[in-house]
Amino acid sequence: MAMITGEVLIGGGASSGGAPGIRATNPKTGALLEPIFTFADEADVDRAARLAWDAFDSFRDSDLEIRARFLEGVAAAIEGLGETLIDRAEAETGLSRRRLTIERNRTTNQLRLFAEVVRAGEWLDLRIDPPLPDRAPFPRPDLRLRQIGVGPVAVFGASNFPLAFSVAGGDTAAAFAAGCPVIVKGHPAHPGTGELVGHAIQAAVADAGLPAGVFALLNGAVDTGTALVRHPMIKSVGFTGSRGAGLALMAIAAARPEPIPVHAEMSSINPVFILPVALRERTEQIARSFVDSMALDGGQYCTNPGLVYAVAGPDLEAFLSHVEAALALKHAEAMLTPGIHQAFDRGVGALASHPDVQILARGLDGDDANATAPAIFLTDAARFEADEALGHEVFGASSLIVRCETIDAMLEAAERMEGQLTATLQLDAGDIAEARRLLPVLERRVGRILANGWPTGVEVSHAMVHGGPYPATADSRFTSVGTLSIRRFLRPVSYQNLPQELLPAVLRDDALPRLVDGVRQG
Amino acid sequence: MAMITGEVLIGGGASSGGAPGIRATNPKTGALLEPIFTFADEADVDRAARLAWDAFDSFRDSDLEIRARFLEGVAAAIEGLGETLIDRAEAETGLSRRRLTIERNRTTNQLRLFAEVVRAGEWLDLRIDPPLPDRAPFPRPDLRLRQIGVGPVAVFGASNFPLAFSVAGGDTAAAFAAGCPVIVKGHPAHPGTGELVGHAIQAAVADAGLPAGVFALLNGAVDTGTALVRHPMIKSVGFTGSRGAGLALMAIAAARPEPIPVHAEMSSINPVFILPVALRERTEQIARSFVDSMALDGGQYCTNPGLVYAVAGPDLEAFLSHVEAALALKHAEAMLTPGIHQAFDRGVGALASHPDVQILARGLDGDDANATAPAIFLTDAARFEADEALGHEVFGASSLIVRCETIDAMLEAAERMEGQLTATLQLDAGDIAEARRLLPVLERRVGRILANGWPTGVEVSHAMVHGGPYPATADSRFTSVGTLSIRRFLRPVSYQNLPQELLPAVLRDDALPRLVDGVRQG
């Protein structure tokens, strides 16, 4: 039976760390959970980083099959935790067992998908330019390129995905797949869940015969995270959370003697554009599915549809009535932490008291602690544009509907919006011409464009982009979900005229896919 | 006949800009060249950026064949400038006609290579995950991914490659290939050369029927560059130059309301490790080829071998004698600008007067202005480690040889070195075991590893990496030379359940290579 001890996990073992730290809170009841989790001090951070650095060369040089099996081993070890994991996650997050079970499957599927990615070898980006000894005026040398891991990665998980975006979540899976050791700064909202998963990873590391330094899990306060990002042996950062915390990490990373990238996925309000024919033809269906999406799991998704644009008129009025009716049936749900709940109350309160915003609809109160009824607000395009704050994310079940006088006003609003993870089009066949006008505007501002769906529910696959221009993320050229997310943690190295016996194995044999003189082979 | 007017080039035309700016200097004679180049003011920057932004959607949406022919058109138009271009470049840079002719061919080959890249479509990174409507608990949507350009790119060319790293150099070619408009901040060391090439690009833009806003060339002082990097419609920066200027641009870009990446290729001393057997067996050949490489074109290459490690002993003493003899035959050459020459004199002077550094060899003085005899210095590993400044780049024909007591001391030195563009191994068959120990250390610190060659001479091909960990570049995950350099200016966008008629053409048909459910096709 897996035990939760509250210790920091470094070097394949557990130790008591520095000062006693925190206990987890059951957000539904407000009760404190055992045990106390100790905080890693600077010496712990240094030890974990040095072990990660020492493990890096052998881990990145490990056989691809061993690395793939390691990822599968992590998945199996997480499954081996059984209901213990779900029990603890439920107690720490207030999320439903159904949701957590789905999230666990997503997490293990994600690890197994990255195992396939490692084996397939596309990520190595192998390129071979054969020598041209007789070329004038200079011969061309033998040039071979592969991608290698950037080095040890610090991972800051998310509050709202205690499994899929946390200790063994997408950042960790992608970094491991790239051959990078990982040090996780544990999220204080679910430290016990994190520790259980941390033990599973430690077991998989040992089973795979990898150096223990490839993984560590440190709980701590802000200074622990700061020390980690500042450590010279950390070479990249994966972060999912608030804009404030993301910007703080970016500033710390940029101020290092050797600046490093921070992949911060920060904030997004995921605008939805309901085009006129769809609004008319599917008024109620769109209203109901919108409310279902915005209120799902307390609205605690980074892809929550927080902003809806539609053109004024009787169809919109009917839509608003349906929204009101649908929201009236939604209960408040306990939010992930008291702090998140307080921030939600502040955000909803600010909208409710805003002179240019109208409260369109509220859901029902609930019995849990840390729960506030979901809320949908209404404003118009001119008022929305006049106050930048109306475009800021309110994390939780809160959305703002923006009434546009004309479709052109909707297009202008799209041109002015900040970078987003997603944009959604609700459209019917008669809306295609307007959608075609919107599309290039959205492409410039978001990472994923959806039609006739809702942005919650992020597929972990090859063609997914969970990213987007700032402030949605720190760097729009990367995704934090899907197989392409491995690219965050890779850098290319070129080998010129190296003797055969010194070349990396993947560049010697021809088993893996590669570009030869620009032409794909294998 | 192409005319040099000194105007700023915006929107397909030329205009007089703001205040009169600079004239170019012939570094060999110190003579000022006609005409006066006017400086772009903030209004010019704004106009160029807005035109670029307005051109962006149609440029990035242009047919791949049109974009490829445009790149070929730029190459042909540069060739059309004939000797006029070489004459002006020779007058402005002091570089030899032979070198400039080779560089022009490299530049036009580079443009044509990117045309092939555009056509081949690998850069689009097309990925299709077909829908799984019956999957439980949720169906999988239709997901399709492509890469698009990031937006208008500001390019800051290099002093030392007036063609290949300047107005129509690698950054511009890669950005155009990615579908990004380009605004070049002209380099003050070769403004006339830049203007000639700028006219060639303008002609090619018009011939291809592309919007004139896809290209602009602005001369100016520091404030012009600052205004450009600060402009909200600029989305990326390509820079080649000094560490100080690169860091300044990075700071400006990071402080924007919307931070943007700066691809700064800044400084590198390109360490060479001469392993013991090679040192013994090829003493004179390595010494002579080293001196040829370090003194080539006044040593004004970012891949100049500025640092040489070798193990103490009689072989090294013989090597030093050969180096001394070889350098004694090398003449001083006019450097690119008086400023670069002064900086070289300062750098060489600091080494010459350093208490822990010995002057090993000097070349001959020359007749040109702005020329100082090349210099090679000697120190030992402990002294080198004791003063970080000894590891800083001296741009020009200056190198430092570091004598290591043992091969282990050489390895330790490698572990401590900063990020570099390249590292070179001089090795024979008997050195393989030592090289194997060095290799992982070098992989962590450099972008390209060479055996038995010299780092000057950067092939423009698929497997080239001209990049490396900080401070060699701002982001080790990218290269600024070779076809992979297009990735700097691309970001992924995912399309979920989009109606067929709204999908980008490249994601609709199946003519281009793509990953379908993770399996490569086409």
Interface residues (C-beta under 8 A of the other chain):
Chain A: F56 D57 D61 I102 E116 V117 A120 E122 D125 R127 I128 D129 P137 F138 R140 P141 L143 R144 L145 I148 V150 G151 M250 A254 E258 P259 P261 G419 L427 A429 I432 A435 R436 L439 P440 E443 R444 V446 G447 R448 I449 L450 A451 N452 G453 G457 E459 S461 H462 A463 M464 V465 G467 P469 Y470 P471 A474 D475 S476 R477 T479 T483 L484 R487 L490 R491 P492 V493 S494 Y495 Q496 N497 L498 P499 E501 L502 P513 L515 D517 G518 R520
Chain B: F56 D57 D61 I102 E116 V117 A120 E122 D125 R127 I128 D129 P137 F138 R140 P141 L143 R144 L145 I148 V150 G151 M250 A254 E258 P259 P261 G419 L427 A429 I432 A435 R436 L439 P440 E443 R444 V446 G447 R448 I449 L450 A451 N452 G453 G457 E459 S461 H462 A463 M464 V465 G467 P469 Y470 P471 A474 D475 S476 R477 T479 T483 L484 R487 L490 R491 P492 V493 S494 Y495 Q496 N497 L498 P499 E501 L502 P513 L515 D517 G518 R520
